[in-house]
């Protein structure tokens, strides 16, 4: 539809019809579920602009057809959904995808996800989540693609926007991406979901803003506001954040949508006295769509009629919504490319499962491999033990649209690979005590489960596990978090593996057999006890539909692990938040010195550092060189290092470049990631890896909130992770 015709449509709309375009509900059936609670009038119901988390081509076509038959101007609905790490084919959770340090892996996972979702009728996907995350207590770290690093966040944000939207969103078959959560949601106090965020503007701009900016520059069509406060004002009614920073500075011209009922929740925040004031503040701040509340539905029209909200403000929001629908081609074809035949063809694609298997194995991080116990040697009799050994709950908490019939368990795959006669299976324990599971269920409004003689059952599980392990040559132990312990509203004050699983590991250790521990989880965990009792430790996160196949590919040596951590793993929960690019303080930690910044009872550094990950190959770094000791505005310098695969096993290595600004007008981090390359090495192969350093890499937000590079001396570090690096120096003199 041409712009002139779209403008004519806007001018034909009544106030009620305009308000309706700014409302999102979960269905047009008001007799059930959350929509019933919104108490929308039947007239307003067929003015609403978008539907949340309704999927499936047949259902969506039915809703769209009914809606259009009763909508005066035939303005089609937008269908939006939470496709976080896959639709029918589920990929590893986003934090795992980031651990691949491979944009192609992230692109492929994202591309398949949106192809499946779009075939099922989805127009807008609530992804990517680009929040910077430094606190493992926060359950939503599982959704962060860049982890604790702003540079990784920028790289992967761009990658995902390109995969979702392509280069031209106006072509049918492309769906729009919704970047979330704007802004700084990953910095909630205490790692507690929906909590307060309070930080300096410089910190906000330096670390938290870049990934959002990168996504916007790549053409993201929608932004979702966050639940938290910024400078004491909830993001959803924060004019400085949404109008000055987002619209004016970052140049975002797309649609801004609230998170679920976030506008209404500003009343609980204490900045809106009632729903009417909440509606006023949100629309004036620039929120275009009210997700799952009746604040706009019941009060926007009245506010415009009273003259408190200029109609041009309302029109601006409606125009943005109509423009997005027009870009997606919905006026010409409200059903898009969704139809039952196409949907079934795409959802049954064997190619998608193959992509999932190949990408998944690249997201695993090998944390320990004592005496090269991995990969497994042939002809071993294996005791496969643990609550995740024969469990399909390996998808993560955002996998509500998955096809669980496609999921194989570790037990099934291992038996198929080495024969049932060589696998001795025992559950060993539950993931959590029944009381702990019931607390999770009750918090979600689900009836608790009663289990009689739980203690006797635990002893029975443990006894069987020990007996099976005695008969085996080696033990594979599959343990981790319950999938409901990670995700939204899943903050934890203690991020250790549950006591019941640690007890299982403790008993198995007494047998003096090699133990390979596989970890299923959605966040960095405290692993000291688990690591000390394991000979090998493989972090697989929540790996998705092809998780079991990918795990066995790695354990049996068909695939060489190459993942690296995107978040630091703490020594203890009390270290959180912990991150590699911290400041030094005036009294940096020195061993055996009392009055410095340290803990009395644990080391200061992380247990596993950012960027860490082992391989079956042995990579050696040497001969770090720099092309010049001085860098100029128009003359970059290069840094090179020799990397050798000193083993007979081919593999991939992530070579990482960090820079430290030694003296600045503001305190500068001990190091910052500025580049990385993932390279494939044949056995015994040696390569010279080269990075270019430019002035842009030296820029930061200075004491005057100017984004500039300052004259001074810099260190450059290159290595396999943020800790084990080689270094040299250079100087920049600003002429």
C-alpha positions as CSV (number, residue, x, y, z in Angstrom):
1,X,0.0,0.0,0.0
2,X,1.4,3.4,-0.9
3,X,2.1,6.0,1.8
4,X,-0.7,8.3,0.5
5,X,-3.3,5.5,0.8
6,X,-2.0,4.5,4.2
7,X,-2.4,8.1,5.4
8,X,-5.9,8.2,4.0
9,X,-6.7,5.1,6.0
10,X,-5.4,6.8,9.2
11,X,-7.6,9.8,8.6
12,X,-10.7,7.6,8.2
13,X,-10.2,6.0,11.6
14,X,-12.3,7.0,14.6
15,X,-10.7,7.6,18.0
16,X,-11.9,4.1,19.1
17,X,-10.3,2.5,16.1
18,X,-7.1,4.3,16.6
19,X,-6.9,3.3,20.3
20,X,-7.6,-0.3,19.3
21,X,-4.5,-0.5,17.1
22,X,-2.4,0.2,20.2
23,X,-3.8,-2.8,22.2
24,X,-2.4,-6.3,22.3
25,X,-4.5,-9.3,23.6
26,X,-4.0,-13.0,23.7
27,X,-7.0,-14.0,21.5
28,X,-10.3,-12.6,20.3
29,X,-12.2,-15.1,22.5
30,X,-13.0,-13.2,25.6
31,X,-14.6,-16.1,27.4
32,X,-11.4,-17.7,28.5
33,X,-8.0,-16.9,30.0
34,X,-6.2,-13.6,30.3
35,X,-8.4,-11.8,27.8
36,X,-11.4,-12.3,30.0
37,X,-9.7,-10.4,32.8
38,X,-9.1,-7.4,30.5
39,X,-12.9,-6.9,30.3
40,X,-12.8,-5.3,26.8
41,X,-16.1,-4.4,25.1
42,X,-17.1,-6.4,22.1
43,X,-16.7,-3.3,20.0
44,X,-13.1,-2.7,21.1
45,X,-12.3,-6.4,20.7
46,X,-12.6,-6.0,16.9
47,X,-10.5,-2.8,16.9
48,X,-7.4,-4.4,18.6
49,X,-4.2,-4.3,16.6
50,X,-2.3,-7.4,17.6
51,X,-2.6,-10.9,19.1
52,X,0.0,-12.5,21.5
53,X,1.3,-16.1,21.4
54,X,-1.4,-17.6,19.2
55,X,0.3,-19.9,16.7
56,X,-0.6,-22.4,14.0
57,X,-1.6,-21.4,10.5
58,X,-5.1,-22.8,10.7
59,X,-5.9,-21.1,14.0
60,X,-4.4,-17.8,12.9
61,X,-6.2,-17.8,9.5
62,X,-9.5,-18.5,11.3
63,X,-8.9,-15.6,13.8
64,X,-7.8,-13.2,11.1
65,X,-10.8,-14.1,8.9
66,X,-13.3,-13.6,11.7
67,X,-11.6,-10.3,12.7
68,X,-11.6,-8.9,9.2
69,X,-15.2,-9.7,8.8
70,X,-16.1,-7.5,11.7
71,X,-13.4,-4.7,11.3
72,X,-14.9,-1.7,9.5
73,X,-11.7,-0.7,7.7
74,X,-10.3,-4.2,7.2
75,X,-7.1,-3.4,9.0
76,X,-5.4,-6.8,9.6
77,X,-4.2,-8.1,12.9
78,X,-0.5,-8.6,13.7
79,X,0.4,-11.9,15.3
80,X,3.3,-11.8,17.7
81,X,5.0,-14.6,19.7
82,X,7.8,-15.5,22.0
83,X,10.0,-17.6,19.8
84,X,13.2,-17.4,21.9
85,X,15.3,-20.4,20.9
86,X,13.1,-22.1,18.3
87,X,9.6,-22.8,17.3
88,X,8.9,-26.4,16.5
89,X,12.6,-27.3,16.2
90,X,14.2,-26.0,19.5
91,X,17.8,-24.8,19.4
92,X,20.1,-24.3,22.4
93,X,19.0,-21.4,24.7
94,X,20.5,-18.0,23.6
95,X,23.2,-17.9,26.2
96,X,24.4,-21.2,24.8
97,X,24.3,-20.0,21.2
98,X,26.5,-17.1,22.2
99,X,29.0,-19.6,23.6
100,X,29.6,-20.8,20.1
101,X,31.4,-17.5,19.4
102,X,30.3,-18.1,15.9
103,X,27.9,-15.7,14.1
104,X,27.0,-18.4,11.6
105,X,25.7,-20.7,14.3
106,X,23.6,-17.8,15.7
107,X,22.4,-16.9,12.3
108,X,21.4,-20.5,11.4
109,X,19.5,-21.1,14.6
110,X,17.7,-17.8,14.2
111,X,16.9,-18.3,10.5
112,X,15.3,-21.7,11.0
113,X,13.4,-20.5,14.1
114,X,11.8,-17.6,12.2
115,X,11.1,-19.7,9.0
116,X,9.1,-22.2,11.1
117,X,7.3,-19.5,13.1
118,X,6.5,-17.5,10.0
119,X,5.0,-20.5,8.3
120,X,2.8,-21.0,11.3
121,X,1.5,-17.4,11.0
122,X,3.8,-15.3,13.2
123,X,4.5,-11.7,12.0
124,X,6.6,-10.4,14.9
125,X,9.0,-12.3,17.1
126,X,9.9,-11.1,20.6
127,X,13.6,-11.7,20.1
128,X,16.6,-11.0,20.3
129,X,17.1,-10.3,24.0
130,X,20.3,-8.2,24.0
131,X,20.4,-7.3,27.7
132,X,23.9,-7.2,29.1
133,X,24.0,-9.7,32.0
134,X,26.5,-9.9,34.8
135,X,24.5,-11.5,37.6
136,X,23.9,-15.3,37.4
137,X,21.2,-15.1,40.0
138,X,18.9,-13.5,37.4
139,X,16.9,-16.3,35.7
140,X,16.8,-14.4,32.4
141,X,20.5,-14.6,31.7
142,X,19.5,-17.7,29.7
143,X,17.9,-15.4,27.1
144,X,21.0,-13.1,26.7
145,X,22.8,-13.7,23.4
146,X,25.9,-11.7,24.3
147,X,26.3,-12.5,28.0
148,X,28.4,-10.1,30.0
149,X,30.2,-8.4,27.1
150,X,28.9,-5.4,25.1
151,X,31.0,-6.3,22.0
152,X,29.6,-9.8,21.7
153,X,26.2,-8.3,22.3
154,X,26.6,-6.0,19.3
155,X,27.9,-8.7,17.0
156,X,25.1,-11.2,17.8
157,X,22.4,-8.5,17.9
158,X,23.2,-7.6,14.3
159,X,23.4,-11.2,13.3
160,X,20.0,-12.0,14.7
161,X,18.3,-9.0,13.2
162,X,19.6,-9.9,9.7
163,X,18.5,-13.5,10.2
164,X,15.0,-12.5,11.2
165,X,14.3,-9.6,8.8
166,X,16.7,-10.0,5.9
167,X,17.6,-6.9,4.0
168,X,14.1,-6.0,2.9
169,X,11.3,-6.6,5.3
170,X,8.7,-5.6,2.7
171,X,9.2,-8.9,1.0
172,X,6.7,-11.5,2.0
173,X,8.1,-14.3,4.1
174,X,10.1,-11.9,6.4
175,X,8.9,-11.4,9.9
176,X,9.8,-8.4,12.1
177,X,12.1,-8.7,15.1
178,X,11.4,-7.2,18.5
179,X,14.5,-6.2,20.5
180,X,14.2,-6.5,24.2
181,X,14.2,-5.3,26.9
182,X,14.8,-1.6,26.6
183,X,16.8,-0.8,28.7
184,X,19.4,-2.3,31.1
185,X,17.0,-5.0,32.4
186,X,20.1,-7.2,32.9
187,X,21.3,-5.0,35.8
188,X,18.4,-5.6,38.2
189,X,19.5,-5.3,41.8
190,X,20.2,-8.6,43.5
191,X,19.6,-10.5,40.3
192,X,15.9,-10.4,41.2
193,X,13.5,-10.3,38.3
194,X,11.4,-7.1,37.7
195,X,13.6,-5.3,40.3
196,X,15.1,-1.8,40.3
197,X,18.0,-0.7,38.1
198,X,20.1,2.3,39.2
199,X,23.4,3.2,37.4
200,X,25.2,6.2,36.1
201,X,24.5,7.4,32.6
202,X,28.1,6.8,31.7
203,X,27.8,3.1,32.7
204,X,24.5,2.8,30.9
205,X,26.0,4.2,27.7
206,X,29.3,2.4,27.8
207,X,28.1,-1.1,28.5
208,X,24.3,-1.5,28.3
209,X,23.3,0.6,25.3
210,X,25.6,-0.7,22.5
211,X,23.8,-3.9,21.7
212,X,20.4,-2.1,21.4
213,X,22.1,0.5,19.2
214,X,23.6,-2.2,17.0
215,X,20.2,-3.9,16.5
216,X,18.5,-0.6,15.6
217,X,21.3,0.3,13.1
218,X,20.6,-3.1,11.5
219,X,17.0,-2.2,11.0
220,X,15.0,-3.7,14.0
221,X,11.4,-2.9,13.5
222,X,10.2,-3.1,17.1
223,X,11.5,-2.5,20.6
224,X,10.0,-3.8,23.9
225,X,10.3,-1.8,27.1
226,X,11.7,-3.4,30.2
227,X,10.0,-3.8,33.6
228,X,12.8,-2.0,35.5
229,X,13.4,1.6,36.5
230,X,16.0,3.9,34.9
231,X,17.0,6.9,36.9
232,X,14.1,6.2,39.2
233,X,11.5,6.1,36.5
234,X,10.1,2.8,35.0
235,X,11.3,2.3,31.5
236,X,7.7,2.1,30.2
237,X,6.9,5.7,31.2
238,X,10.4,7.1,30.8
239,X,10.4,10.0,28.3
240,X,14.1,10.6,28.5
241,X,14.8,6.9,27.7
242,X,12.2,6.4,25.0
243,X,12.0,9.8,23.3
244,X,15.4,11.4,23.8
245,X,17.7,8.3,23.8
246,X,15.7,5.8,21.6
247,X,14.0,8.1,19.1
248,X,16.3,11.2,18.9
249,X,19.8,9.8,19.6
250,X,19.5,6.3,18.2
251,X,17.1,7.3,15.4
252,X,14.6,4.4,16.0
253,X,11.5,4.9,13.9
254,X,9.7,1.6,14.5
255,X,7.1,0.4,17.0
256,X,7.6,0.5,20.8
257,X,5.6,-2.1,22.7
258,X,5.4,-2.5,26.5
259,X,6.2,-5.8,28.2
260,X,3.3,-7.8,29.6
261,X,1.1,-5.4,31.6
262,X,4.1,-3.1,32.3
263,X,2.1,0.1,31.8
264,X,-0.4,-0.8,34.4
265,X,2.4,-1.9,36.7
266,X,3.7,1.6,37.0
267,X,0.9,2.0,39.6
268,X,2.6,-0.5,41.8
269,X,6.0,1.2,41.1
270,X,4.4,4.3,42.7
271,X,4.8,6.7,39.7
272,X,1.2,6.5,38.4
273,X,-1.7,7.0,40.8
274,X,-4.2,5.1,38.6
275,X,-4.7,3.5,35.2
276,X,-5.6,6.8,33.6
277,X,-2.4,8.4,34.7
278,X,-0.4,5.3,33.6
279,X,-2.0,5.6,30.1
280,X,-1.1,9.3,29.9
281,X,2.5,8.8,31.0
282,X,3.1,5.8,28.7
283,X,1.7,7.4,25.5
284,X,3.5,10.6,26.2
285,X,6.7,8.7,26.7
286,X,6.2,7.1,23.4
287,X,4.9,3.5,24.0
288,X,2.9,2.6,21.0
289,X,1.3,-0.7,22.1
290,X,-0.1,-1.7,25.5
291,X,0.6,-5.5,25.9
292,X,-2.0,-7.4,27.9
293,X,-3.6,-4.6,30.0
294,X,-6.7,-2.5,29.5
295,X,-5.0,0.8,30.3
296,X,-5.0,2.2,26.8
297,X,-8.4,0.6,26.0
298,X,-10.2,2.3,28.8
299,X,-8.5,5.6,29.1
300,X,-6.7,6.8,25.9
301,X,-9.9,8.0,24.1
302,X,-10.9,10.0,27.2
303,X,-7.4,11.5,27.5
304,X,-7.5,12.7,23.9
305,X,-11.1,14.1,24.2
306,X,-10.1,16.0,27.4
307,X,-7.2,17.5,25.5
308,X,-4.6,16.0,27.8
309,X,-3.1,13.9,25.1
310,X,-2.8,15.7,21.7
311,X,-4.4,13.5,19.0
312,X,-1.2,13.9,16.9
313,X,0.6,11.9,19.6
314,X,-2.0,9.1,19.2
315,X,-1.7,9.4,15.4
316,X,2.1,9.0,15.6
317,X,1.7,5.7,17.4
318,X,-1.1,4.4,15.1
319,X,0.9,5.4,12.1
320,X,3.9,3.3,13.3
321,X,1.7,0.3,13.8
322,X,0.0,0.7,10.4
323,X,3.4,1.2,8.7
324,X,4.7,-2.1,10.2
325,X,1.7,-3.9,8.9
326,X,2.2,-2.4,5.5
327,X,5.9,-3.3,5.4
328,X,4.9,-6.9,6.1
329,X,2.4,-6.8,3.2
330,X,-0.6,-7.6,5.4
331,X,-3.0,-5.2,3.7
332,X,-2.5,-7.1,0.4
333,X,-2.3,-10.5,2.0
334,X,-3.4,-10.6,5.7
335,X,-2.5,-14.3,6.0
336,X,1.1,-13.9,4.7
337,X,2.7,-17.1,3.5
338,X,1.0,-19.2,6.2
339,X,-1.0,-22.2,5.1
340,X,-1.3,-25.7,6.4
341,X,0.6,-27.4,3.6
342,X,3.5,-25.0,3.8
343,X,3.6,-25.2,7.6
344,X,3.7,-29.0,7.7
345,X,6.4,-29.1,5.0
346,X,8.6,-26.7,6.9
347,X,7.9,-28.1,10.4
348,X,8.7,-31.7,9.2
349,X,11.9,-30.7,7.6
350,X,14.8,-33.1,8.3
351,X,17.2,-30.4,7.2
352,X,16.1,-28.3,10.2
353,X,16.9,-31.1,12.6
354,X,20.3,-31.6,11.0
355,X,21.1,-27.8,11.3
356,X,20.0,-28.1,15.0
357,X,22.4,-31.0,15.6
358,X,25.3,-29.4,13.9
359,X,24.9,-26.0,15.6
360,X,24.1,-27.4,19.0
361,X,27.4,-29.3,19.4
362,X,29.2,-26.0,18.8
363,X,27.6,-24.3,21.8
364,X,28.9,-26.8,24.4
365,X,31.8,-25.7,26.6
366,X,34.3,-28.3,27.9
367,X,35.2,-27.0,31.3
368,X,37.4,-29.9,32.5
369,X,39.1,-32.9,30.8
370,X,41.4,-34.5,33.3
371,X,43.9,-36.9,31.7
372,X,41.9,-36.7,28.5
373,X,39.1,-38.9,29.7
374,X,37.2,-37.5,26.8
375,X,36.5,-38.4,24.1
376,X,35.4,-41.8,25.3
377,X,37.5,-44.8,24.2
378,X,35.7,-47.6,22.4
379,X,34.4,-50.8,24.1
380,X,33.6,-49.1,27.4
381,X,30.7,-50.3,29.5
382,X,29.1,-47.1,30.6
383,X,26.9,-46.4,33.7
384,X,24.6,-43.6,32.6
385,X,23.2,-42.0,35.7
386,X,21.3,-38.9,36.7
387,X,17.9,-37.2,36.5
388,X,18.8,-35.9,33.0
389,X,20.0,-39.3,31.7
390,X,16.6,-40.3,30.4
391,X,14.7,-37.0,30.3
392,X,13.3,-35.0,27.5
393,X,13.0,-31.8,29.5
394,X,16.2,-30.3,27.9
395,X,14.6,-27.5,25.9
396,X,14.6,-24.6,28.3
397,X,11.6,-22.6,29.7
398,X,10.6,-20.8,26.5
399,X,9.9,-23.9,24.4
400,X,6.1,-23.9,24.6
401,X,5.7,-24.5,20.8
402,X,8.1,-27.4,20.5
403,X,7.4,-30.9,19.2
404,X,8.4,-33.1,22.1
405,X,7.8,-36.2,20.1
406,X,11.1,-35.4,18.2
407,X,13.2,-35.3,21.3
408,X,15.5,-38.3,22.1
409,X,17.0,-38.8,25.5
410,X,20.7,-39.4,26.3
411,X,19.8,-43.0,27.2
412,X,18.1,-43.7,23.9
413,X,20.9,-42.2,21.8
414,X,23.7,-43.8,23.8
415,X,22.1,-47.2,23.5
416,X,21.7,-46.8,19.8
417,X,25.3,-45.8,19.4
418,X,27.1,-48.4,21.5
419,X,24.4,-51.0,22.1
420,X,22.0,-51.5,25.0
421,X,24.2,-54.2,26.5
422,X,27.0,-51.6,27.1
423,X,24.7,-49.1,28.9
424,X,23.8,-49.4,32.5
425,X,21.1,-46.8,33.3
426,X,19.9,-45.6,36.7
427,X,18.1,-42.4,37.5
428,X,20.1,-41.8,40.7
429,X,18.0,-39.0,42.0
430,X,15.4,-36.4,41.2
431,X,16.6,-33.0,40.1
432,X,15.1,-31.4,43.2
433,X,13.4,-32.5,46.4
434,X,9.7,-32.8,46.0
435,X,9.2,-29.8,48.4
436,X,11.4,-27.6,46.2
437,X,9.5,-28.7,43.0
438,X,6.1,-28.0,44.7
439,X,7.3,-24.5,45.6
440,X,8.0,-23.8,42.0
441,X,4.7,-25.3,40.8
442,X,2.7,-23.4,43.4
443,X,4.3,-20.1,42.5
444,X,3.1,-20.7,38.9
445,X,-0.4,-21.5,40.0
446,X,0.0,-25.3,39.4
447,X,-1.2,-27.8,41.9
448,X,1.6,-29.4,43.9
449,X,2.4,-33.1,43.6
450,X,2.3,-35.4,46.6
451,X,4.9,-38.1,46.9
452,X,4.7,-40.7,49.7
453,X,7.9,-42.2,51.2
454,X,10.1,-39.7,49.3
455,X,13.1,-40.6,51.5
456,X,12.7,-44.3,50.8
457,X,12.5,-43.5,47.1
458,X,15.7,-41.4,47.3
459,X,17.5,-44.3,48.9
460,X,16.3,-46.7,46.3
461,X,17.4,-44.5,43.4
462,X,20.8,-44.0,45.1
463,X,21.3,-47.7,45.7
464,X,20.4,-48.6,42.2
465,X,22.9,-46.0,40.8
466,X,25.7,-47.3,42.9
467,X,25.1,-50.9,41.9
468,X,25.0,-50.0,38.2
469,X,28.1,-47.9,38.5
470,X,30.0,-50.8,40.1
471,X,29.5,-52.9,37.0
472,X,30.7,-50.1,34.6
473,X,34.1,-49.0,33.3
474,X,33.2,-45.3,33.4
475,X,30.3,-43.1,34.7
476,X,28.4,-40.5,32.7
477,X,26.5,-38.3,35.2
478,X,23.7,-36.1,33.8
479,X,22.7,-33.4,36.3
480,X,21.7,-29.8,36.4
481,X,18.9,-27.3,37.1
482,X,15.2,-28.0,36.8
483,X,14.1,-26.3,33.6
484,X,11.7,-24.2,35.7
485,X,14.6,-22.9,37.7
486,X,15.8,-20.8,34.8
487,X,14.0,-18.2,32.8
488,X,11.6,-15.4,33.6
489,X,10.7,-15.1,37.3
490,X,13.4,-17.7,38.1
491,X,15.8,-15.7,40.2
492,X,17.8,-17.8,42.6
493,X,19.7,-16.7,45.7
494,X,21.8,-19.9,45.7
495,X,23.0,-21.0,42.3
496,X,24.5,-24.4,43.3
497,X,23.5,-27.8,41.9
498,X,20.8,-29.1,44.3
499,X,21.9,-31.0,47.4
500,X,20.2,-34.2,46.3
501,X,22.2,-34.3,43.1
502,X,25.5,-33.4,44.9
503,X,24.9,-36.3,47.2
504,X,24.5,-38.6,44.2
505,X,27.9,-37.4,42.9
506,X,29.5,-37.8,46.3
507,X,28.4,-41.5,46.5
508,X,29.6,-42.3,43.0
509,X,33.0,-40.7,43.8
510,X,33.6,-43.3,46.4
511,X,33.8,-46.0,43.7
512,X,37.0,-44.5,42.4
513,X,35.8,-44.6,38.8
514,X,36.2,-42.0,36.1
515,X,33.2,-39.6,36.1
516,X,32.1,-37.5,33.2
517,X,29.6,-34.9,34.3
518,X,27.2,-33.3,31.9
519,X,25.6,-30.1,33.0
520,X,22.1,-29.0,32.0
521,X,21.3,-25.4,33.1
522,X,20.3,-22.0,32.0
523,X,22.9,-19.9,33.9
524,X,26.4,-20.0,35.2
525,X,26.5,-22.2,38.4
526,X,28.7,-22.6,41.4
527,X,30.6,-25.7,40.4
528,X,33.6,-26.1,42.8
529,X,32.3,-29.2,44.5
530,X,31.1,-30.8,41.2
531,X,34.3,-29.9,39.4
532,X,36.5,-31.4,42.1
533,X,34.6,-34.7,42.0
534,X,34.5,-35.0,38.2
535,X,37.2,-36.1,35.8
536,X,35.5,-34.3,32.9
537,X,32.9,-31.5,32.9
538,X,30.8,-30.6,29.9
539,X,28.5,-27.6,30.0
540,X,25.6,-28.3,27.5
541,X,23.1,-25.7,28.9
542,X,19.5,-26.5,27.8
543,X,20.5,-27.8,24.3
544,X,17.1,-28.3,22.6
545,X,15.6,-30.8,20.3
546,X,18.8,-32.4,19.0
547,X,20.6,-32.0,22.4
548,X,21.1,-35.7,23.1
549,X,22.5,-36.5,19.6
550,X,24.8,-33.5,19.8
551,X,26.1,-34.4,23.3
552,X,26.9,-37.9,22.2
553,X,28.6,-36.5,19.1
554,X,31.0,-34.7,21.4
555,X,31.4,-37.3,24.1
556,X,32.2,-40.1,21.5
557,X,34.6,-37.8,19.6
558,X,32.7,-37.3,16.4
559,X,32.8,-33.5,17.2
560,X,35.5,-31.6,18.9
561,X,34.0,-29.1,21.5
562,X,34.8,-25.5,20.7
563,X,32.5,-23.4,22.9
564,X,33.7,-20.6,25.1
565,X,31.9,-19.0,28.1
566,X,30.2,-15.7,27.6
567,X,29.6,-15.3,31.3
568,X,32.1,-15.7,34.2
569,X,31.3,-18.6,36.5
570,X,31.6,-17.5,40.2
571,X,33.4,-19.2,43.0
572,X,30.3,-18.7,45.2
573,X,26.9,-17.1,44.8
574,X,28.1,-14.2,47.0
575,X,30.5,-13.0,44.2
576,X,27.6,-12.1,42.0
577,X,27.5,-9.9,40.0
578,X,30.9,-10.9,38.6
579,X,32.4,-10.0,35.2
580,X,35.8,-9.9,33.6
581,X,35.8,-6.2,32.4
582,X,35.6,-4.8,35.9
583,X,37.5,-1.8,37.3
584,X,40.7,-2.2,39.3
585,X,39.7,-0.1,42.4
586,X,42.3,1.9,44.3
587,X,43.3,-1.2,46.2
588,X,43.3,-4.1,43.8
589,X,43.4,-7.6,45.1
590,X,46.9,-8.8,46.0
591,X,47.4,-12.3,47.6
592,X,48.0,-12.3,51.3
593,X,47.4,-8.5,51.7
594,X,44.6,-7.6,54.1
595,X,43.5,-4.0,53.3
596,X,42.7,-4.6,49.6
597,X,39.5,-5.3,47.7
598,X,39.0,-9.0,48.4
599,X,37.0,-11.7,50.1
600,X,38.3,-13.3,53.3
601,X,36.8,-16.7,52.5
602,X,37.1,-17.2,48.7
603,X,39.4,-16.0,45.9
604,X,38.4,-12.8,44.1
605,X,38.6,-14.0,40.6
606,X,36.0,-16.1,38.8
607,X,36.1,-19.9,39.0
608,X,35.9,-20.1,35.2
609,X,36.7,-16.8,33.4
610,X,34.9,-15.2,30.5
611,X,36.0,-16.7,27.2
612,X,37.1,-20.0,28.8
613,X,36.6,-23.3,27.1
614,X,38.7,-26.4,26.4
615,X,39.1,-28.6,23.3
616,X,40.3,-32.1,22.5
617,X,43.0,-30.3,20.5
618,X,45.9,-28.6,22.2
619,X,46.3,-25.0,21.1
620,X,49.6,-23.1,21.8
621,X,50.0,-19.4,21.5
622,X,53.4,-17.7,20.8
623,X,55.2,-14.8,19.1
624,X,52.9,-11.9,19.7
625,X,53.8,-9.0,17.4
626,X,52.6,-5.5,16.9
627,X,53.1,-3.5,13.7
628,X,53.8,-0.2,15.5
629,X,54.0,1.1,19.0
630,X,52.0,4.1,18.0
631,X,48.5,4.4,16.5
632,X,47.2,7.4,14.6
633,X,43.7,8.5,13.7
634,X,44.1,7.6,10.0
635,X,46.6,4.7,10.5
636,X,45.5,1.6,12.3
637,X,48.0,-0.9,13.6
638,X,48.0,-4.7,13.5
639,X,48.6,-7.3,16.1
640,X,49.5,-10.9,15.2
641,X,50.0,-14.0,17.1
642,X,51.1,-17.6,16.2
643,X,48.5,-20.3,17.1
644,X,49.4,-23.9,16.7
645,X,47.3,-27.0,17.1
646,X,49.8,-29.2,18.8
647,X,47.8,-32.4,18.6
648,X,46.6,-35.0,16.2
649,X,43.0,-33.9,16.5
650,X,41.5,-31.2,14.2
651,X,39.6,-28.5,16.0
652,X,38.3,-25.0,16.2
653,X,39.8,-22.3,18.4
654,X,38.4,-18.9,19.4
655,X,41.3,-16.4,19.5
656,X,40.4,-13.3,21.5
657,X,41.7,-9.8,21.4
658,X,41.4,-7.5,24.5
659,X,42.6,-3.9,25.1
660,X,43.2,-2.0,28.3
661,X,43.3,1.8,28.5
662,X,45.9,2.3,31.3
663,X,45.0,5.9,32.2
664,X,41.8,7.7,31.4
665,X,39.8,10.7,32.5
666,X,37.4,8.1,33.9
667,X,38.3,4.8,35.5
668,X,38.8,2.2,32.7
669,X,38.3,-1.6,32.9
670,X,41.2,-4.0,33.4
671,X,40.5,-5.2,29.8
672,X,37.8,-5.2,27.2
673,X,37.0,-7.6,24.3
674,X,37.6,-5.8,21.0
675,X,37.7,-8.7,18.5
676,X,37.7,-12.4,18.1
677,X,38.2,-15.0,15.4
678,X,37.1,-18.6,15.3
679,X,39.5,-20.6,13.3
680,X,39.7,-24.2,12.2
681,X,43.0,-26.0,12.5
682,X,44.1,-29.3,11.0
683,X,46.3,-31.6,13.2
684,X,49.7,-29.9,13.9
685,X,48.7,-26.9,11.8
686,X,50.0,-23.5,12.8
687,X,48.5,-20.1,11.7
688,X,49.4,-16.5,12.1
689,X,46.2,-14.8,13.4
690,X,46.0,-11.0,12.7
691,X,43.8,-8.3,14.2
692,X,43.6,-4.7,13.2
693,X,43.4,-2.1,15.9
694,X,41.6,1.2,15.1
695,X,40.9,4.4,17.0
696,X,37.3,3.4,17.3
697,X,38.4,0.5,19.6
698,X,39.9,3.1,22.0
699,X,36.8,5.3,22.3
700,X,34.7,5.5,25.5
701,X,32.3,7.8,27.3
702,X,34.6,10.2,29.1
703,X,34.0,12.5,32.1
704,X,32.1,14.9,30.0
705,X,29.9,12.2,28.5
706,X,31.7,12.6,25.2
707,X,32.5,9.4,23.1
708,X,36.1,9.9,22.3
709,X,39.6,8.3,22.4
710,X,42.1,9.8,24.7
711,X,45.8,10.1,24.4
712,X,47.8,7.6,26.4
713,X,49.3,4.2,26.7
714,X,47.4,1.0,26.1
715,X,47.9,-2.7,26.6
716,X,46.7,-5.3,24.0
717,X,46.1,-8.9,25.1
718,X,45.6,-11.9,22.9
719,X,44.7,-15.4,24.1
720,X,42.3,-18.3,24.4
721,X,40.2,-16.6,27.1
722,X,40.2,-13.4,29.1
723,X,42.7,-14.6,31.7
724,X,45.4,-16.6,29.9
725,X,46.8,-14.0,27.5
726,X,50.0,-12.6,26.0
727,X,50.4,-8.9,26.0
728,X,52.2,-5.9,24.4
729,X,51.8,-2.1,24.5
730,X,51.1,0.8,22.2
731,X,50.5,4.5,22.5
732,X,48.0,6.9,21.1
733,X,48.7,10.7,20.9
734,X,45.7,12.7,19.9
735,X,46.9,15.4,17.5
